[in-house]
Amino acid sequence: MTSPPERGALLKDERQRRILDELTASGRVVATELQTLLDVSPHTIRRDLDELAEAGRLVRVHGGALARSSTAITYEGRQAQGADAKRAVARAAATMLVPGQVVIVDGGSTALALVDAIPPDHTGTFVTHSPPVAAALARLPGAEVVVIGGRLEPRAMVAVGAQTVAAYRQITADVCFLGVWSIHAEHGISQQYPDEADVRRTLLERANLVVGLAHRDKLGTVAPFVVGPADSLTHLATERDAPEPLVAPFRELGVRVLP
C-alpha cells in the first residue's frame, strides 16, 4: 500500500534542489535541520541525501552531508573552468609578492593565472614542480626559476612522488602559493589525487606564508584525500564577492582572506 504524501511535501526534484542550494550557501547540511526546513520525515531526508551522494552531488557524513567539489577531473577541463574567477583570485594573491622573495608556486590553472598577474618588472626566485607554470614564469625577465622534478602526473601537469617531496624538503621559502582543489573550515584542505596531496602536504611546511588559491566554488567543499587543516594556510585568496557565509568560517580560524 502506498504511503500518503507528507504534509507540505515538495516534489523530490524540488527538495533535492533545495538541499543542493543549502549546500552551496553554507558548505554543509544537517539532516535534522533539513527535515524541519522541508517539512518531511527523517526517512525522506536520508533517502534524498543518499540519492544525491550516489549521483556524486554531495558527500554523506554522519548526520548530514558536505558539498563535493565541482572541479573538473582532467587538466584540460580545469583550464576551461571559471577563467574570470581565477583571474580575480590571482590578482588578490599577487598582492602578497615582494621583490626579492623566494616563492613556491604550486601547479594548476589558478597558479597559471597568478603568473599572468605578476608585474613584468618583478624580481625574485620562483620554485615550482609544474612544467606549465615554469614555462610561464620563464617569460618574466627578472625571475630566477627553479624547477622541481619527479614523475609527471598528467591529470594535473605537475611532478609528484618521493623525488619531488624530497626536493621540497630542502627549500625554505618566503611565500607558497598553494593550489586548492577543496577547502572546508572543519574538514580541511583536500585533494582528488593522492600523489598530489602528498606534495601539497609538504608545501604547507616549506614557507613562512602559505596562500591558498581558491575561487568560491571550492569553498566549503571536500575531496577524498586530506592535505591538511584549513588553518595551515596563513592567507586565503578568493574573489572579492565570495559569499560571506562561505568565507566567514576561515576568518574565524584566523586565516586572513584576500582581498
Beta strands, then each sheet from edge to edge (+ up, - down):
strand 1: 28-30
strand 2: 58-61
strand 3: 64-68
strand 4: 102-105
strand 5: 124-128
strand 6: 143-147
strand 7: 151-153
strand 8: 158-160
strand 9: 173-179
strand 10: 182-184
strand 11: 188-191
strand 12: 207-213
strand 13: 221-222
strand 14: 225-228
strand 15: 235-237
strand 16: 256-258
sheet 1: 1+ 3- 2+
sheet 2: 1+ 3- 13-
sheet 3: 6+ 5+ 4+ 9+ 12+ 15+ 16+
sheet 4: 7+ 8-
sheet 5: 10+ 11- 14+
end
